[in-house]
Amino acid sequence: MKGYLGEFEELVLLTIATLGQEAYGVAVKEELQKRANRQISIGALHATISRLEDKGFLTSYLGGATAERGGRRKRFFELTPAAVEALAAMKSLRDDLWQSAQIKLGFSK
């Protein structure tokens, strides 16, 4: 893994994967707020996206300019193979921990 993957980073990556080709800043923010039921600042999201790009977990590209955005272009995000690998490792770790903790937490299978 290319460095530690924090909880918010994991949520951002999963949200980008969920949105697919519609994964741009505002859409990621809105989807994540809806699913996590918490407020997220666009600054915190952009800092996290920048960090994920630095770690090699995201790539980005600019879409076409649109009139509704005053001629500005949206930046879209995609997961890299390293991100998919990191997410799979995190899921495996969480699944293993949940499985081990079920007895102590009183959950049934």
CYANA upper distance limits for C-alpha pairs under 8 A (distance plus 0.5 A):
  1 MET  CA     82 ALA  CA      7.97
  1 MET  CA     85 GLU  CA      8.12
  1 MET  CA     86 ALA  CA      6.36
  2 LYS  CA     55 LYS  CA      6.66
  2 LYS  CA     56 GLY  CA      7.98
  2 LYS  CA     82 ALA  CA      8.17
  2 LYS  CA     86 ALA  CA      8.44
  3 GLY  CA     55 LYS  CA      7.59
  5 LEU  CA      9 GLU  CA      6.60
  5 LEU  CA     10 GLU  CA      6.84
  5 LEU  CA     86 ALA  CA      8.04
  6 GLY  CA     10 GLU  CA      6.61
  7 GLU  CA     11 LEU  CA      6.78
  8 PHE  CA     12 VAL  CA      6.64
  8 PHE  CA     48 THR  CA      8.39
  9 GLU  CA     13 LEU  CA      6.69
  9 GLU  CA     48 THR  CA      6.92
  9 GLU  CA     49 ILE  CA      8.42
  9 GLU  CA     52 LEU  CA      7.74
 10 GLU  CA     14 LEU  CA      6.64
 10 GLU  CA     87 LEU  CA      7.54
 11 LEU  CA     15 THR  CA      6.53
 11 LEU  CA     32 LEU  CA      7.97
 12 VAL  CA     16 ILE  CA      6.66
 12 VAL  CA     28 VAL  CA      7.85
 12 VAL  CA     32 LEU  CA      7.80
 12 VAL  CA     45 LEU  CA      8.46
 12 VAL  CA     48 THR  CA      8.46
 12 VAL  CA     49 ILE  CA      8.25
 13 LEU  CA     17 ALA  CA      6.70
 13 LEU  CA     79 LEU  CA      7.60
 13 LEU  CA     83 ALA  CA      8.00
 14 LEU  CA     18 THR  CA      6.62
 15 THR  CA     19 LEU  CA      6.69
 15 THR  CA     23 ALA  CA      8.49
 15 THR  CA     28 VAL  CA      6.78
 15 THR  CA     31 GLU  CA      7.49
 15 THR  CA     32 LEU  CA      6.84
 16 ILE  CA     20 GLY  CA      6.64
 16 ILE  CA     23 ALA  CA      5.81
 16 ILE  CA     28 VAL  CA      6.92
 16 ILE  CA     77 PHE  CA      7.45
 16 ILE  CA     78 GLU  CA      7.42
 16 ILE  CA     79 LEU  CA      7.88
 17 ALA  CA     23 ALA  CA      8.34
 17 ALA  CA     78 GLU  CA      7.98
 17 ALA  CA     79 LEU  CA      7.40
 19 LEU  CA     23 ALA  CA      5.59
 19 LEU  CA     27 ALA  CA      8.47
 19 LEU  CA     28 VAL  CA      7.97
 20 GLY  CA     78 GLU  CA      7.95
 21 GLN  CA     76 PHE  CA      7.90
 21 GLN  CA     77 PHE  CA      8.41
 21 GLN  CA     78 GLU  CA      8.29
 22 GLU  CA     27 ALA  CA      7.70
 22 GLU  CA     76 PHE  CA      7.65
 23 ALA  CA     27 ALA  CA      6.65
 23 ALA  CA     28 VAL  CA      6.41
 23 ALA  CA     76 PHE  CA      5.99
 23 ALA  CA     77 PHE  CA      6.11
 23 ALA  CA     78 GLU  CA      7.95
 24 TYR  CA     28 VAL  CA      6.46
 24 TYR  CA     74 LYS  CA      7.07
 24 TYR  CA     75 ARG  CA      6.19
 24 TYR  CA     76 PHE  CA      4.92
 24 TYR  CA     77 PHE  CA      6.54
 25 GLY  CA     29 LYS  CA      6.67
 25 GLY  CA     42 ILE  CA      8.20
 25 GLY  CA     45 LEU  CA      8.21
 25 GLY  CA     46 HIS  CA      8.01
 25 GLY  CA     74 LYS  CA      8.50
 25 GLY  CA     75 ARG  CA      7.68
 25 GLY  CA     76 PHE  CA      7.94
 26 VAL  CA     30 GLU  CA      6.62
 26 VAL  CA     42 ILE  CA      8.21
 27 ALA  CA     31 GLU  CA      6.53
 28 VAL  CA     32 LEU  CA      6.45
 29 LYS  CA     33 GLN  CA      6.56
 29 LYS  CA     40 ILE  CA      7.19
 29 LYS  CA     41 SER  CA      8.43
 29 LYS  CA     42 ILE  CA      7.44
 29 LYS  CA     45 LEU  CA      7.59
 30 GLU  CA     34 LYS  CA      6.63
 31 GLU  CA     35 ARG  CA      6.64
 32 LEU  CA     36 ALA  CA      6.23
 32 LEU  CA     37 ASN  CA      8.28
 33 GLN  CA     37 ASN  CA      5.78
 33 GLN  CA     38 ARG  CA      5.69
 33 GLN  CA     39 GLN  CA      6.19
 33 GLN  CA     40 ILE  CA      6.91
 34 LYS  CA     38 ARG  CA      7.88
 40 ILE  CA     44 ALA  CA      7.46
 40 ILE  CA     45 LEU  CA      7.60
 41 SER  CA     45 LEU  CA      6.89
 42 ILE  CA     46 HIS  CA      6.55
 43 GLY  CA     47 ALA  CA      6.62
 44 ALA  CA     48 THR  CA      6.67
 45 LEU  CA     49 ILE  CA      6.60
 46 HIS  CA     50 SER  CA      6.55
 47 ALA  CA     51 ARG  CA      6.71
 48 THR  CA     52 LEU  CA      6.63
 49 ILE  CA     53 GLU  CA      6.67
 49 ILE  CA     58 LEU  CA      8.07
 50 SER  CA     54 ASP  CA      6.74
 51 ARG  CA     55 LYS  CA      6.74
 52 LEU  CA     56 GLY  CA      6.82
 52 LEU  CA     57 PHE  CA      5.75
 52 LEU  CA     58 LEU  CA      6.30
 53 GLU  CA     57 PHE  CA      6.10
 53 GLU  CA     58 LEU  CA      5.14
 53 GLU  CA     59 THR  CA      6.65
 56 GLY  CA     80 THR  CA      7.55
 56 GLY  CA     82 ALA  CA      7.35
 56 GLY  CA     83 ALA  CA      8.02
 57 PHE  CA     79 LEU  CA      6.43
 57 PHE  CA     80 THR  CA      5.72
 57 PHE  CA     81 PRO  CA      8.02
 57 PHE  CA     82 ALA  CA      6.17
 57 PHE  CA     83 ALA  CA      4.93
 58 LEU  CA     77 PHE  CA      6.99
 58 LEU  CA     78 GLU  CA      6.10
 58 LEU  CA     79 LEU  CA      5.29
 58 LEU  CA     80 THR  CA      5.97
 58 LEU  CA     83 ALA  CA      7.59
 59 THR  CA     77 PHE  CA      6.27
 59 THR  CA     78 GLU  CA      5.86
 59 THR  CA     79 LEU  CA      7.01
 59 THR  CA     80 THR  CA      7.18
 60 SER  CA     75 ARG  CA      6.87
 60 SER  CA     76 PHE  CA      5.89
 60 SER  CA     77 PHE  CA      4.90
 60 SER  CA     78 GLU  CA      6.64
 61 TYR  CA     75 ARG  CA      6.06
 61 TYR  CA     76 PHE  CA      5.90
 61 TYR  CA     77 PHE  CA      7.21
 62 LEU  CA     73 ARG  CA      6.61
 62 LEU  CA     74 LYS  CA      6.19
 62 LEU  CA     75 ARG  CA      4.99
 62 LEU  CA     76 PHE  CA      6.62
 63 GLY  CA     73 ARG  CA      6.04
 63 GLY  CA     74 LYS  CA      5.79
 63 GLY  CA     75 ARG  CA      6.69
 63 GLY  CA     76 PHE  CA      7.32
 64 GLY  CA     73 ARG  CA      5.93
 64 GLY  CA     74 LYS  CA      7.67
 65 ALA  CA     69 ARG  CA      7.92
 65 ALA  CA     71 GLY  CA      5.38
 65 ALA  CA     72 ARG  CA      5.52
 65 ALA  CA     73 ARG  CA      4.79
 65 ALA  CA     74 LYS  CA      7.86
 66 THR  CA     70 GLY  CA      7.11
 66 THR  CA     71 GLY  CA      5.49
 66 THR  CA     72 ARG  CA      6.83
 66 THR  CA     73 ARG  CA      7.15
 67 ALA  CA     71 GLY  CA      5.61
 67 ALA  CA     72 ARG  CA      8.34
 69 ARG  CA     73 ARG  CA      7.89
 79 LEU  CA     83 ALA  CA      6.23
 79 LEU  CA     84 VAL  CA      7.34
 80 THR  CA     84 VAL  CA      7.10
 81 PRO  CA     85 GLU  CA      6.72
 82 ALA  CA     86 ALA  CA      6.59
 83 ALA  CA     87 LEU  CA      6.53
 84 VAL  CA     88 ALA  CA      6.63
 85 GLU  CA     89 ALA  CA      6.72
 86 ALA  CA     90 MET  CA      6.71
 87 LEU  CA     91 LYS  CA      6.60
 88 ALA  CA     92 SER  CA      6.59
 89 ALA  CA     93 LEU  CA      6.66
 90 MET  CA     94 ARG  CA      6.57
 91 LYS  CA     95 ASP  CA      6.42
 92 SER  CA     96 ASP  CA      6.59
 93 LEU  CA     97 LEU  CA      6.67
 94 ARG  CA     98 TRP  CA      6.49
 95 ASP  CA     99 GLN  CA      6.52
 96 ASP  CA    100 SER  CA      6.67
 97 LEU  CA    101 ALA  CA      6.49
 98 TRP  CA    102 GLN  CA      6.52
101 ALA  CA    105 LEU  CA      6.54
102 GLN  CA    106 GLY  CA      6.41
102 GLN  CA    107 PHE  CA      5.50
102 GLN  CA    108 SER  CA      7.27
102 GLN  CA    109 LYS  CA      8.30
103 ILE  CA    107 PHE  CA      6.83
103 ILE  CA    108 SER  CA      8.03
